[in-house]
Amino acid sequence: PICKSTADGSLVDVIEIDAASHTGVDNIRDLREKANFMPNMAKRKIYIIDEVHMLSKGAFNALLKTLEEPPSHAFFILATTEFDKVPETIVSRCQTFTFGRFSLEQLTERIAYICQQESFQTDTESLTLIARKAEGGLRDAIGLLEQLAAETEGKFDAEAVRKSLGISSTDQLESFYTALEEKNVDNAFCVLKDINQRGGDFRSFGHDFLNFLREKMYNSLDKKRELSQLIDQIEAIEHALTRFRTSPLVELPLEIAVLKLCSDFQTLTELSSPKPIIHAKTPVENKKEVAPRKDSEFIFDDTPPQNTLQKIQTVPPLEAKNKEPHSRSSNELTPTRITEEIKVGIETAGFPTFAKKSLLLMKPQIEGKKICFIADSQFHVDQLLRAKIELKLQHTLSEKLGISIEEVSFRAKNQPINEKKAEEMPATVNDLQF
């Protein structure tokens, strides 16, 4: 009798409380007072608090004392669908039982039993589609079944299920997948236009196609090339699904995903972005006296053009040294002028942020014919030594200031001018004797 009355909800010793509508401290205080009374019929009194994560902070604090020292006859069952919202102080005083989702077979078997009891006329494929759409939730599966039964008066097939629930057909998914594999944007857009004309749900189509790709992925685990393409497609579709909520046009995220998967955007970006222009002088042009040439004249050089270009690219200081009309001696420069010059130079050279900040914190000082950038801390000097940035900075500053790279140096404030770094010697036995 106790079990039967518990099942039909008539047992007064089993109290269920909806925390979503009883969130205040007064509701929990009332529960604490009634929990001290002995049960009427059963040996125990059971309190079931559903959606417990909806309780307020004060209500949780009021419940905490009762959970720490509950009456010997009382048990508390806290149910929630959002476990992460329950305070740790409550979780640490409870035993946690996690209920997983139902499997596809379990859902199909259960709704098949309901169809048999309700005399619904359907087939296995229809029930499988309903179970897959429910995504592991039995209540959702039963709700979808009731919806279909009301629309079709208890008689429905797979086509009716797809039409009612917005589930994409296998042919539609195959056509979309084939278009992506062949990188055919027109065919892929035709599938999306067909969904739009039929009044389909693009979000549902995205979910269905994601499950379609997932099954393909499982079947291609031993094929690296196909698996790599599938991963790219899955990531693109998954990203499109996350943008549906914020997109002003419902079909736009999937269209962008199609363009990314079917087009070589790296090539398009390279074509649209201007490439830097490199003005390189040949050894013949670097001579002081070179007669002007006409377009019809040719200059023959013993050095092959390819080797000449390679020398120019690998030895950038030659250009700075040979620019005599634009070169300036260090005597013409002042620390203020040097600071203004390097601010422009490092911004256009594309240096890392940490290198630019360290260089701007240094104070330029003219030491004879050389320019030394002095930092207050050795830390900033070490930043410039990372990833060979020091040499690149010397090249940039020498070109900007019109001096050679040997005349540019960096050191800390407390470091002597001619101090060199000591070579690191291997440890010996003598180093261990104090």
C-alpha positions as CSV (number, residue, x, y, z in Angstrom):
1,P,0.0,0.0,0.0
2,I,2.8,2.4,0.8
3,C,4.4,1.9,-2.7
4,K,1.1,2.2,-4.5
5,S,0.1,5.4,-2.7
6,T,3.5,6.8,-3.4
7,A,3.1,6.1,-7.1
8,D,-0.3,7.7,-7.4
9,G,0.8,10.7,-5.2
10,S,-1.6,10.2,-2.3
11,L,0.9,9.4,0.4
12,V,1.2,12.4,2.7
13,D,4.7,11.5,3.9
14,V,6.2,12.1,0.4
15,I,6.2,15.9,-0.2
16,E,7.3,17.3,-3.5
17,I,8.2,21.0,-3.7
18,D,8.7,22.9,-6.9
19,A,11.6,25.2,-6.2
20,A,10.9,27.3,-9.3
21,S,7.7,28.7,-7.6
22,H,9.0,28.4,-4.0
23,T,12.3,30.2,-4.1
24,G,12.1,32.4,-1.0
25,V,13.5,31.9,2.5
26,D,10.0,31.7,4.0
27,N,9.3,28.6,2.0
28,I,12.4,26.8,3.2
29,R,11.7,27.9,6.8
30,D,8.2,26.4,6.6
31,L,9.8,23.2,5.2
32,R,12.2,23.0,8.2
33,E,9.4,23.4,10.7
34,K,7.3,20.7,9.2
35,A,10.2,18.3,8.7
36,N,10.5,17.9,12.5
37,F,7.1,16.3,12.7
38,M,7.0,12.5,12.6
39,P,5.6,10.7,9.5
40,N,1.9,9.7,9.6
41,M,1.9,6.4,7.7
42,A,5.4,5.5,6.5
43,K,8.5,5.0,8.6
44,R,10.2,7.9,6.9
45,K,9.2,11.3,5.6
46,I,10.6,12.2,2.1
47,Y,11.0,15.7,0.8
48,I,11.6,16.1,-3.0
49,I,12.8,19.6,-4.0
50,D,12.5,19.8,-7.8
51,E,14.6,22.3,-9.8
52,V,16.6,23.1,-6.6
53,H,18.9,25.4,-8.5
54,M,16.1,28.0,-8.7
55,L,16.3,28.7,-4.9
56,S,17.6,32.0,-3.9
57,K,20.9,32.4,-2.0
58,G,19.1,33.1,1.3
59,A,16.9,30.0,0.8
60,F,20.0,27.9,0.2
61,N,21.5,29.2,3.5
62,A,18.3,28.4,5.3
63,L,18.3,24.9,3.9
64,L,22.0,24.3,4.7
65,K,21.5,23.9,8.5
66,T,18.7,21.3,7.9
67,L,20.9,19.3,5.5
68,E,23.8,19.3,8.0
69,E,21.7,18.0,10.9
70,P,18.5,16.5,9.4
71,P,15.9,14.8,11.6
72,S,16.5,11.0,11.9
73,H,13.2,10.3,10.1
74,A,13.5,12.7,7.2
75,F,15.2,12.3,3.8
76,F,15.8,15.1,1.3
77,I,16.0,14.5,-2.5
78,L,17.2,17.5,-4.4
79,A,16.6,17.3,-8.2
80,T,18.1,19.7,-10.8
81,T,18.8,19.9,-14.5
82,E,21.6,22.5,-14.0
83,F,23.9,21.0,-11.5
84,D,26.6,23.7,-11.9
85,K,24.2,26.3,-10.4
86,V,23.8,24.5,-7.1
87,P,26.2,26.0,-4.4
88,E,29.2,23.9,-3.4
89,T,28.2,24.0,0.2
90,I,25.0,22.2,-0.7
91,V,26.7,19.7,-3.0
92,S,29.3,18.7,-0.5
93,R,26.6,17.6,2.0
94,C,24.7,15.4,-0.5
95,Q,25.2,12.2,-2.3
96,T,25.2,12.9,-6.1
97,F,23.5,10.6,-8.6
98,T,23.8,11.6,-12.2
99,F,21.0,10.4,-14.6
100,G,22.2,10.1,-18.2
101,R,20.1,10.5,-21.3
102,F,18.1,7.6,-22.8
103,S,19.7,5.7,-25.7
104,L,18.1,5.7,-29.1
105,E,17.0,2.1,-28.7
106,Q,15.4,2.8,-25.3
107,L,13.5,5.8,-26.6
108,T,12.3,3.9,-29.7
109,E,11.2,0.9,-27.6
110,R,9.3,3.1,-25.2
111,I,7.4,5.2,-27.8
112,A,6.6,2.0,-29.7
113,Y,5.0,0.7,-26.5
114,I,3.0,3.9,-26.2
115,C,1.8,3.6,-29.9
116,Q,0.7,0.1,-29.2
117,Q,-1.3,1.0,-26.1
118,E,-2.9,4.1,-27.9
119,S,-3.5,2.1,-31.2
120,F,-1.4,4.5,-33.3
121,Q,-0.5,3.3,-36.8
122,T,3.1,4.0,-37.7
123,D,6.4,2.2,-38.6
124,T,9.8,1.7,-37.2
125,E,11.5,4.4,-39.3
126,S,9.0,7.0,-38.0
127,L,9.7,6.1,-34.4
128,T,13.4,6.2,-35.0
129,L,13.1,9.7,-36.4
130,I,11.1,10.8,-33.4
131,A,13.6,9.3,-31.0
132,R,16.6,10.9,-32.7
133,K,14.8,14.3,-32.7
134,A,14.3,14.0,-28.9
135,E,18.1,13.8,-28.3
136,G,17.9,11.5,-25.3
137,G,14.9,13.1,-23.6
138,L,12.0,10.8,-22.9
139,R,9.6,13.6,-22.1
140,D,10.5,15.3,-25.4
141,A,10.0,12.1,-27.3
142,I,6.5,11.6,-25.8
143,G,5.7,15.3,-26.6
144,L,6.7,14.9,-30.2
145,L,4.6,11.7,-30.4
146,E,1.6,13.5,-29.1
147,Q,2.1,16.3,-31.6
148,L,2.2,13.9,-34.5
149,A,-0.8,11.9,-33.3
150,A,-2.9,15.1,-33.0
151,E,-1.9,16.2,-36.5
152,T,-2.5,12.9,-38.3
153,E,-5.2,11.4,-36.1
154,G,-2.9,8.5,-35.0
155,K,-1.7,7.6,-38.5
156,F,1.7,8.8,-39.7
157,D,4.7,7.6,-41.7
158,A,8.3,8.8,-42.0
159,E,7.4,11.5,-44.6
160,A,4.8,12.9,-42.2
161,V,7.3,12.9,-39.4
162,R,9.9,14.8,-41.5
163,K,7.3,17.3,-42.6
164,S,5.9,17.9,-39.1
165,L,9.2,18.1,-37.2
166,G,11.3,19.7,-39.9
167,I,13.6,16.8,-40.3
168,S,15.7,16.8,-43.5
169,S,15.5,13.8,-45.9
170,T,18.5,11.6,-46.6
171,D,18.5,12.6,-50.2
172,Q,18.7,16.3,-49.2
173,L,21.6,15.7,-46.9
174,E,23.4,13.6,-49.5
175,S,22.9,16.3,-52.1
176,F,24.3,19.0,-49.8
177,Y,27.3,16.8,-48.8
178,T,28.1,16.0,-52.5
179,A,28.0,19.7,-53.4
180,L,30.5,20.4,-50.6
181,E,32.7,17.6,-51.6
182,E,32.7,18.8,-55.2
183,K,33.1,22.4,-54.1
184,N,30.0,23.3,-56.1
185,V,28.6,26.5,-54.6
186,D,25.6,26.6,-57.0
187,N,24.4,23.1,-56.1
188,A,24.8,23.8,-52.4
189,F,22.9,27.0,-52.6
190,C,20.1,25.2,-54.5
191,V,19.6,22.9,-51.5
192,L,19.4,25.9,-49.2
193,K,17.0,27.7,-51.5
194,D,14.8,24.6,-51.6
195,I,14.7,24.5,-47.8
196,N,13.7,28.2,-47.8
197,Q,10.9,27.7,-50.4
198,R,9.4,24.8,-48.5
199,G,9.4,26.8,-45.3
200,G,12.0,24.5,-43.6
201,D,14.0,25.4,-40.5
202,F,17.6,26.1,-41.3
203,R,18.7,25.3,-37.7
204,S,17.1,21.9,-37.9
205,F,18.8,21.3,-41.2
206,G,22.1,22.3,-39.7
207,H,21.6,19.9,-36.8
208,D,20.6,17.1,-39.1
209,F,23.6,17.7,-41.4
210,L,25.9,17.8,-38.4
211,N,24.6,14.3,-37.3
212,F,25.0,13.2,-40.9
213,L,28.7,14.3,-40.9
214,R,29.2,12.7,-37.5
215,E,28.2,9.3,-38.9
216,K,30.5,9.9,-41.9
217,M,33.3,10.7,-39.5
218,Y,32.8,7.4,-37.6
219,N,32.9,5.5,-40.8
220,S,36.1,7.2,-41.9
221,L,38.3,6.9,-38.8
222,D,40.9,4.8,-40.7
223,K,41.0,7.3,-43.7
224,K,43.1,10.3,-42.8
225,R,42.3,12.3,-45.9
226,E,38.5,12.0,-45.7
227,L,38.6,12.5,-42.0
228,S,40.5,15.8,-42.4
229,Q,37.9,17.1,-44.8
230,L,35.0,16.0,-42.6
231,I,36.5,17.8,-39.6
232,D,36.7,21.0,-41.6
233,Q,33.1,20.6,-42.6
234,I,31.9,19.8,-39.1
235,E,33.7,22.8,-37.6
236,A,32.3,25.1,-40.3
237,I,28.7,23.9,-39.8
238,E,29.1,23.9,-36.0
239,H,30.3,27.5,-36.2
240,A,27.3,28.4,-38.4
241,L,24.9,26.9,-35.8
242,T,26.3,29.1,-33.1
243,R,25.6,32.2,-35.2
244,F,22.0,31.6,-36.0
245,R,20.8,33.4,-32.9
246,T,22.6,36.6,-33.7
247,S,22.4,36.6,-37.5
248,P,19.9,39.1,-39.0
249,L,19.2,36.7,-41.9
250,V,18.4,33.1,-40.9
251,E,20.0,31.5,-43.9
252,L,23.2,33.6,-43.9
253,P,25.4,31.5,-41.5
254,L,25.0,28.4,-43.6
255,E,25.7,30.3,-46.8
256,I,28.9,31.7,-45.4
257,A,29.8,28.1,-44.3
258,V,29.3,26.9,-47.9
259,L,31.5,29.7,-49.3
260,K,34.3,28.9,-46.9
261,L,34.2,25.2,-47.6
262,C,33.9,25.6,-51.4
263,S,36.2,28.5,-52.0
264,D,39.9,29.0,-51.6
265,F,39.7,32.1,-49.3
266,Q,43.5,32.1,-48.8
267,T,44.1,32.8,-52.5
268,L,41.3,35.4,-52.5
269,T,42.8,37.2,-49.6
270,E,46.2,37.3,-51.1
271,L,44.8,38.7,-54.3
272,S,42.9,41.5,-52.5
273,S,45.7,42.5,-50.1
274,P,48.5,44.7,-51.6
275,K,52.0,43.2,-51.4
276,P,54.9,45.3,-50.1
277,I,57.1,46.8,-52.8
278,I,60.8,46.1,-52.4
279,H,63.2,48.6,-54.1
280,A,66.4,46.7,-54.6
281,K,69.5,48.0,-56.4
282,T,71.8,45.8,-58.4
283,P,75.5,46.1,-57.8
284,V,75.8,48.0,-61.1
285,E,73.2,50.6,-60.0
286,N,75.0,51.1,-56.7
287,K,78.0,52.5,-58.3
288,K,78.5,56.3,-57.8
289,E,78.6,57.2,-61.5
290,V,76.1,55.3,-63.6
291,A,75.0,56.7,-66.9
292,P,71.3,57.0,-67.3
293,R,69.7,54.2,-69.4
294,K,67.0,54.3,-72.0
295,D,64.3,51.6,-72.2
296,S,65.9,50.1,-75.3
297,E,69.4,49.7,-73.7
298,F,70.5,46.7,-71.8
299,I,73.2,46.3,-69.2
300,F,74.9,42.9,-69.0
301,D,76.4,41.8,-65.8
302,D,78.6,38.8,-65.0
303,T,76.5,37.9,-62.0
304,P,73.4,35.9,-62.8
305,P,70.1,37.7,-62.0
306,Q,69.0,35.0,-59.6
307,N,72.2,35.1,-57.5
308,T,72.1,38.9,-57.6
309,L,68.6,38.9,-56.2
310,Q,69.5,36.4,-53.5
311,K,72.5,38.5,-52.4
312,I,70.3,41.6,-52.2
313,Q,67.7,39.8,-50.1
314,T,70.1,38.1,-47.7
315,V,72.4,41.2,-47.1
316,P,70.1,44.1,-46.4
317,P,72.8,46.3,-44.8
318,L,74.4,46.9,-48.2
319,E,71.6,49.2,-49.2
320,A,71.8,51.3,-46.0
321,K,75.6,51.6,-46.4
322,N,75.5,52.7,-50.0
323,K,72.8,55.3,-49.5
324,E,75.4,58.2,-49.3
325,P,73.1,61.0,-50.3
326,H,70.6,60.1,-47.5
327,S,73.0,59.0,-44.8
328,R,73.4,61.2,-41.7
329,S,76.2,61.1,-39.1
330,S,75.4,60.6,-35.5
331,N,76.5,64.1,-34.7
332,E,73.5,65.6,-36.5
333,L,71.1,63.6,-34.3
334,T,69.7,64.5,-30.9
335,P,68.0,62.1,-28.4
336,T,64.7,63.9,-29.1
337,R,65.0,63.5,-32.8
338,I,66.0,59.9,-32.5
339,T,63.0,59.1,-30.4
340,E,60.7,60.7,-32.9
341,E,62.3,58.8,-35.8
342,I,62.1,55.4,-34.1
343,K,58.4,55.8,-33.2
344,V,57.5,55.9,-36.9
345,G,60.1,53.2,-37.8
346,I,59.0,50.5,-35.4
347,E,55.3,51.0,-36.1
348,T,55.8,50.4,-39.9
349,A,58.2,47.5,-39.4
350,G,55.7,45.2,-37.8
351,F,57.5,44.3,-34.6
352,P,55.9,42.4,-31.7
353,T,54.1,44.5,-29.1
354,F,56.5,43.5,-26.2
355,A,59.5,44.6,-28.4
356,K,58.0,48.0,-29.3
357,K,57.1,48.7,-25.6
358,S,60.6,47.8,-24.4
359,L,62.2,50.0,-27.1
360,L,60.0,53.0,-26.5
361,L,60.9,52.8,-22.8
362,M,64.6,53.0,-23.6
363,K,66.4,56.4,-23.7
364,P,68.7,57.0,-26.7
365,Q,72.2,58.3,-25.8
366,I,74.9,59.4,-28.3
367,E,78.3,57.9,-27.4
368,G,80.8,59.2,-29.9
369,K,79.7,58.0,-33.3
370,K,77.4,55.3,-31.9
371,I,73.9,55.5,-30.6
372,C,73.1,53.3,-27.5
373,F,69.5,52.7,-26.3
374,I,69.7,52.5,-22.5
375,A,67.0,50.7,-20.5
376,D,66.3,51.2,-16.8
377,S,66.1,47.4,-16.3
378,Q,67.9,44.5,-17.9
379,F,64.4,43.0,-18.5
380,H,63.8,45.3,-21.5
381,V,67.1,44.4,-23.0
382,D,66.3,40.7,-22.7
383,Q,63.0,41.3,-24.4
384,L,64.9,42.5,-27.5
385,L,67.1,39.5,-27.5
386,R,64.2,37.1,-27.9
387,A,63.5,35.5,-31.3
388,K,66.4,37.4,-32.9
389,I,64.6,40.7,-32.6
390,E,67.8,42.6,-31.7
391,L,69.3,42.2,-35.2
392,K,66.1,43.2,-36.9
393,L,65.8,46.3,-34.8
394,Q,69.4,47.2,-35.6
395,H,68.6,47.0,-39.3
396,T,65.4,49.1,-39.0
397,L,67.0,51.8,-36.8
398,S,70.1,52.0,-39.0
399,E,68.0,52.6,-42.1
400,K,65.8,55.1,-40.3
401,L,68.6,57.0,-38.7
402,G,71.0,56.7,-41.7
403,I,73.8,54.9,-39.9
404,S,75.3,51.4,-40.0
405,I,74.0,48.6,-37.8
406,E,77.3,48.5,-35.9
407,E,76.6,52.0,-34.5
408,V,73.3,50.8,-32.8
409,S,73.4,49.0,-29.5
410,F,71.2,48.2,-26.5
411,R,72.2,47.9,-22.8
412,A,70.9,48.3,-19.3
413,K,71.5,51.4,-17.2
414,N,73.8,49.7,-14.7
415,Q,75.8,47.8,-17.4
416,P,79.2,49.2,-18.4
417,I,79.6,50.3,-22.0
418,N,82.3,47.8,-23.0
419,E,81.0,44.9,-20.9
420,K,80.6,41.7,-22.8
421,K,78.5,38.7,-21.8
422,A,80.6,36.1,-20.2
423,E,80.5,32.8,-21.9
424,E,78.7,30.1,-19.9
425,M,81.3,27.5,-18.7
426,P,80.4,23.9,-17.9
427,A,80.1,23.1,-14.2
428,T,83.0,21.4,-12.5
429,V,83.7,19.7,-9.2
430,N,85.2,22.9,-7.9
431,D,81.9,24.7,-8.3
432,L,80.4,22.5,-5.7
433,Q,83.0,23.4,-2.9
434,F,82.1,26.3,-0.7
